[in-house]
Each structure stands twice: as structure tokens, then as C-alpha cells.
Amino acid sequence: DTPGHVDFTAEVERSLRVLDGAVVVFESVAGVQPQSETVWRQADRYGVPRICFINKMDRAGANFPRALDMIRHRLKANPVAVQIPLGSESEFKGVIDLIDETALVYETERVHTSSCIPIPDEYKEEYSKYRETMIEKVAETDDGLLEKYLNGQTPSKEELRSALRKATISNTIVPVVCGSAAKSWGVDPLADAITEYLPSPLDIPSVQGVEPKTEQPVTRETTESAPFSALAFKVMTDPYAGRLVYFRVYSGTAKSGESVYNATKGNTERMGRMLRMMANRREDVEQVYPGEIAATVGLKKTFTGDTLSDAQAPVVLETIRFPEPVISVAVEPRSRSDQDKLTDSMLKLAEEDPTFQIRFDSETGQTIVSGMGELHIEVLVERL
């Protein structure tokens, strides 16, 4: 989960570089905000298939059709509602599923139980209009379905889902769902939509890289038998484990304790413990497979954007490009004795965040830190 604020663009950039699919969260009242546009363009650049979730449908001023319209016009996307809200603002009760043709009604907040009921009469007209649009847009992406549609036949649920999945993965359609995350309403159908429409690592083309010495293009298949290749996309200093390097595996497998070759830097390092990270908990894993994301302890010389590979078959994958910092501030410790600690902490933060830079100004004798905006600098100083 990355912050939406434009100051933390590095988080978004490095996540999109290693993800196969993404969920973009919009607010039902404000719709597409300026930073949503920035994030959307980053996702376009990496060709990441997306699902949109229109959140806060229970807020005063919530407007589902307007949010859908803004996604279409501002982001130049092709959004297709696969769900519509059952009521809105204080009347918001649940969601109507356009493919299953049922309504999910939630009774109490923060409970994942919803009762499935037939579509209430007062919503039938709106439901029919949205369903017709959905079928039409999905049929346009699939010749077999289009023929059926033009002959007046209704495609089955399975046909719709499979065509929608193909269209989402090829980035021709963006499915849209809705709900209220604070109440956990609409979150289960969102999880189903992620499984149904976003790609598995096998659905996307095999990763391309270059051979470091000859600079010849190389393709690595997403299989366990292919030589190991992974991209380190994040470095984090953990109070318990020490320096953690997050990496995404593109081909082959890696075991903890094995040596890996850093093809970007040209050196060999040993993987220590390997961890699968899940929000605030983690579990030890012995081996990681293609498509997986893990973190490891022990890689001292590996930084964000480096490629890890098999020493016998080295490959360098496309790195991650970060924007240049735009704002600079001088920092100094309150007391002389803190100088070393401050320098240490700043170096750790600079390792974690590629858009945070430090330099020493010899004319003024000050340490200057640079970042992506005031909020970014404020958060970094707070962490220091």
C-alpha cells in the first residue's frame, strides 16, 4: 500500500516497477485528484493492469457516476463498472453485482457478512442501464462475444468474466468496484475482483534484461527451472532484523544461505534469512519462487534498483528511475555529541529513500538534505 501524496512518489514508482497488477483507490466525493493523475501516469508507463475502487460511498456528496466520468475524461481510461452502489451517502447499504445479477446488503459496520438478495425494484432501471453498458464494452474487446451480442444473445457469466480478465490484463478496460473501506463494505467483492481480473505472474510477458558484458538482450522465462533473476526494489532498516532488502523474483528460485550475484554492481553476496512480509507480521521462508516478493537480511552492498541473478547466467533488468529532489533544507544536531548519530541516521534514511539526498556545503559548513516536498522533508526530519 503506497501513499498517494505526490511527495512520496518514490514509493509508488518502485512498487509499480515490480507489481503485476494494482488497485487504484479514488474518493467518491473528490473523484480524480491531481496526485491520482500522477500515479495513473506512472502505472501507464510500466503498463500495469488496474482495478479502480471508489471508496467512501457513505460520505455526504458521494457521487459514483461522476467519479466514473472523471476516470474516463481526466485519466483517458476506459472504466467499466462491474458493480454499482446500492444507495449512496447516508443511504448507502451495499453493492449490486452486474455480472452475478445480485445485490449484497451489509447490516452492521466492520463485519464481513453480507446477505445476498435479489435486486430491489427501485434500482432495476439503473442496474439495467449499467449492465447493458458493461456487456457492450466487454463485447467490443472479444470477437466471439461481439457476434453473440450483435445477434441479440446475452453472454454467460463465465464468458463475461473471461473476456473482462483478458481486457484488463491487456490494459484495454479498467473494471470499477465501490464500497466503504472504513466499514469494510465492498472489500470482499474487491478481493474477488483482484483474483478474477488481475494477472498472475504467468499472464504477463517474460521479463526482458541485458547481459552485462555483451549488452545483448536476454529474456528470462517465469519458470523455476530458468536461471535466478530478481530486482531489489526497497531497502529498509528494521529495528529487529537490521538491514532488509526487498526483492521481486522474476525467474528461477533462491534459497536462504545461498550466494547470489549482484549483476548491477558486479559482486557476489550471501542471502541471509528470507522473510515473507505481510503488513505488520512476517514469516521465515526457506525458498522463494518466480512472481514472489520477499525480504532478505545480509545483502550489505545491494541497493534499490539492483538486479540479483545467477553468477553463471548474469542479467541486468531495467532499473527504477526516480525524480530529482526539488526542495533543500539545512539540518544540524542540537549538540556536538549527536553529530555522529545524525550522520548515521541520515545515511540509513538515504539508503531507504532514493529521493532523499544529503550533501555537505563546504562554504557554509552546513549539512543540506533534499527531498520531494515540504511534507516529505517534515516526515524525514521526524524520523531522524
N, C-alpha and C positions, 0 to 999 in steps of 0.2 A: 504494500500500500504506500503510494508515494504522495508527498504533499502537493497540493495543486498550486500553491503560491509560486509565482514566477521566479522569486529569489532562489528557490530550491530546485532550479531547473536541472541541476546535475543529477539529482536523484531520479528524475523522470528519464533523462537521457540514458543513464546507464541501465535502468530497468528495461526500457523499451528495446535496448540493443540485444538483450538476452531472452526476451519473452516471445512466446509463440502467439499469444492472444491477450487481449486486455479488456477490462470493463471500465468504461468512462462514466463517471457519476456526474449528472447535471442536477441543478436545483430546479424544482418545478416553478418557483416564483421568478427567479432571475434568468432562468434558461441558460443560454450560452454566454459565459462571462469571458472577458478578454484573455484570462490565463488559460481557459479551456481551449481557446483557439491556438495558443502557443503549443499546448500539449498535443492537440489534434494534429498539428503540422509535423511535430516530432514523430508521431506514430505513422503518419503518411510516409515520412522519409524512410522509415525502417520497414514499411509495408506490413504493419502488424494488424491482423484482423481484430475487429472490435464489436462489443455489445454495448448499448447505452442503457444506463439505469437512471430513470428520472425519479429523484428522491424527494422526500418531504411533501408528498402528495396531501398530507393532512394540514399543511400550513395555510394561513389565510392568504388568498391571492394565488394559490396553486392553479396552474393552467397547463394541462397536458398537451392540448393541440398546439398552443403557442410554442412550447418547448420543442415539440416535434418540428414545427415550422422553422424555428431558429437553427436547428441542427441542419435542416435542408439548405437554408439560404446562406447562413453565415459560414458553415463549415464545408459547403459544396458537397455534402454527403448524400447518400440515398437511404434515409432511415425508413424502416418498415416496422410498424407497431405489431408485435406478436401478442401483446396484452394491452388492455386499456383499463383505466381505473374505474372502480365501482364507486361512483360519487367522488367528490373532491372537497378540499378544505375540511371543515368540521364534520362533513357528511361522508368522508372517505371511510369505506368499510372493508375494501378488499380489491381484488383484481379479476378481470374477465379474461380468460384464456381464449384467444381467437382460433387456435388450432384444435384444442380439445373441446371447444364449444361449451365450456362450463364456467361457473363463477366460483371463486374462492372467497369465503367470507371469514373475517377474523373477529373474534368476540372480545378478547382481552389483550392488553398490551404485553409485549415481550414474551408471548407464548407462541411456540411454533405450531400450534394446532389451528387448522382452518377447516371449515366444513365446506364440502363441495356441493353446490346447489345448481339447479337449472338457472339459466339467465333470466333475471326478473324482467317482467313485461316492459317496464318503463325504460329499460336500457336496450331493448331489442333493436330499435331503429339505428341507434348509434353503433351498436355491435355489428349489424349487417353491413353498414357503410364501411367500417374499418376492415372487416373481414374480406369484403369484396376487393378493396384496395390492396390488401396483403396478397390475396390469391393472384391478382393481376400482376403485381410487381414480381412475385416469385416465379410466376409462369414465364415472364419475359426472359428469365435467365436460363430456361431449360426448354429445349425444342419439343420434347415429348409432352411436357405439361402444357406448353403453349397450344399444341394441336388439340389436346383434350379440352382446354379452356375455350378455344375458339369454336369447338363443336358443342359447347354448352354443357359439358360434363364437369362435375366437381372432383378435383383431385382428392385422394385419400390423405389421412393424417400423415401416414408414413412417407408418401410421395412429397408432401409439402415440406416435412422436416428434412428429408434427404436433400431436396433441391435448395432449401434455405441454408443448410450446412455448407454445401458446395459454394453457394453465392457469397456466404460470409467469409469463407476461407480465401476466396479469390478477391475479396475486398470490393465486390460489386454491390453488396447490400449490408446495411448495419441493422441487426434486429434491435428493437427497443422494448424494454420492460419497465415497470414502475413499481413504486411502493414507498414505505416509510421505514428507513433503516433504524431510527431511534426506537420504533415499536417492534422491530423485526418483522414487519408486514411486507410480504412480497420478496423476502430474502430467499426462502426455499425455492420458489419458481426461478429466481435468478441463478441459483446454484445449478438447477436443472438445465437452464438455458446455456450455462457455461459448458456443461457436459455435452449438450446436444449440438451446439453450433460452433464452438471454438475448436481450433485444430489440436490434434495430438501431435507429438514431435514427428510422427511418421507422415502426417498430412502435408508438411511443408517441405520445400525443396532441400536437398542435402546442402550442407554448409560449404561455402567456397573459401579458399585461402590461397596463400602463395608459399612456394618452397623458399626458405630464407636465403639459400646460397644462389640458386639459379633465377629466383623470382618468377618461376613458371607457375601458372595457375594450378591449383590442386582441389579436387572435390573429395570431401570426406562423407561417406555414407553413414546414415544414422543407424548403425548396427553395432552389436557388441564385439563382433569379430574384426571390425576396422581398427586401425591404429588409434590410440587415445588422442583426443584433442578437446580442449576446454578453454573458455575465456574467463579470466579473473575480472570481475566487474565491480568489486567493492572490497575495501579494506576497513576493518573495524577494530578498535581497541576495546576488548572486553575485560571488565574488572576481574573476572574469574579465570577465563581461558587465555588471556593475553591477546596477541595479535591474530585476528581471524581474517582469512582471505576467502571471500565468497566466489564460487566459480560455477559456470554452467557447462555441463558436459555435452559436446556435440557428437562425438563418436568414440567407440571403444569403452573401456571401463578403467577405473583406478581403485586400488586398494589402499587402506591406510598403512603407512610404513614404507610404501613404495617410493622409488625415486622418479621424479618427473623432470622433463626438460623445459626450461623457460625459453621458448624459441624467439621471443622478442629481445630478451637480454643476452641470450646465448650462454646461460649457465644451468647447472643441474641442482635441484633441491629435493629434499625428502619431505613427503607428506606426513604430517603427524596424525593426531586424532582427526577423524572426519565426523562432522555433525550435520544432521538434517535440522534446519532451523524452522520453527513454526511459531510465529509471533513471540510470545514470552516463554516458550518452552523449547527444548532441543533434545534430540536423541542421538546417541552414537550409532554410526553405521560403519560397517566393515568395507563396503564396496559401493561405488556409485556407477550408474548406468546411463546410456545416452538419453538426453532430454531432462536429466535431473539437475537440480540445483543443490549444492551443499556448501559447507564452510569447512575450512581446514586450519589447523594450527601448525606452525613450523615453517611456513614459507616466508623467510625473512626478507628476500630480495624481490618478491613479486608484488607488483603494484597494479592499480586499476588499469584495465585495457591490455594487460599482458596475456599472451597465449601460452598455455601449458600443453605440451604434447609428448609423444613418444620420442625418445632420443634417436631411435633408429629411423623414424619417419617424421622428421620435424615439419611443422606447418605454422605459418603466421596467419591468424584470422584478422578480419577487419577490426581495427581498434575502436575506441569510443572517443568521439570528438566533443570537447566541452567549450562553451563560450568563454571569452576573456572576461575577467573581473571588471566591474565598472566603478567601484567606489573604494576609496582607501582611507584608513584611519590609523593614527599612531597609537601604539599601546605601550604602557610601561608599568613595571611592577610597583606595588606600594612601598616595598622595602628592598634593599640590595640583596638580602638573603633569598628573596623569591626569584631572582633573575634566572637561575638555572632551571628551576621548576617551570617557570613561564616558558622558557625556550623549549624545554622537553615537551610540554603540553601542546605548544603551538605546532611543533613538528608532527606530533601524533595526529592533531586535527587536520593538518595539511595532507597527511597520508590518506586520511579517510575521505577528504573532500577536495577533489581536483580543482574546484573553482575558488578555493581559499588559498591565497598566496602570501608568502612572507618575504620581505626584503629589508635589508639594513641600510638606512640612509647615512652615508659617512659624513655628509655636510652638517646635518643637524644632530647626528648621533642618536637618531630615533629608530625604533623598530616599526616598520609600516606593514599593516595587514590589509589585504584587498579581498573583496567579495562581490557578490552579485546584487547587493542592495542593502538598505538600512536594516531590514528585518533579519537578513542573513547574518550581517555583522553582529547585530544585537544578540542573536541566538548563540553565535560562536563565542562571543565575549562571556556570555552567561555560562557556557560550558567550560570555558577556561577557568 
